[in-house]
Amino acid sequence: MKKFHLILIILLSVMAFYCTDSKSKKNKESYSVSEIDMEKGRQIYRAKCMTCHKRNGEGIIRTYPPLAHSDFLENKLEKAIQMVKYGGSEPIKVNGIKYQSYMPASGLNNQDIQLVFNYILNSWGNQYGTVDLETIKGVKEKR
């Protein structure tokens, strides 16, 4: 009987491991950003994003949302991409704080948006995986 319980526990553990969300697991574990792409993303961030979101992604409370340790980036990545591509002024909530600043469209092409997002998603302690070019291309302007 003890042997049966042990086998059951092992099987349930294995099932729990393999039944997790494979898409997010794949995104977070199987692809890492190269040092070259991280540097390109950092340069784009410094040129386009740093003025408002600050050097370490901490933002300015109640004015410009943080990108470091941001639940919005982790949970609403497509919306964040949309804001970078097309701009926006609708209110958002980041880490429990409401923000309603105007964000102008970045003017970046899809590849540069991918580079800067992969930099942000993997900087300042963020471990939010990566975004592929097809996802960036698929984000359309809200009408």
Secondary structure, 3 states (H helix, E strand, C coil): CHHHHHHHHHHHHHHHHHCCCHHHHHHHHCCCCCHHHHHHHHHHHHHHCHHHHCCCCCCECCCECCCCCCHHHHHCHHHHHHHHHHCECCCEEECCEEECCCECCCCCCHHHHHHHHHHHHCCCCCCCCCCCHHHHHHCCCCC
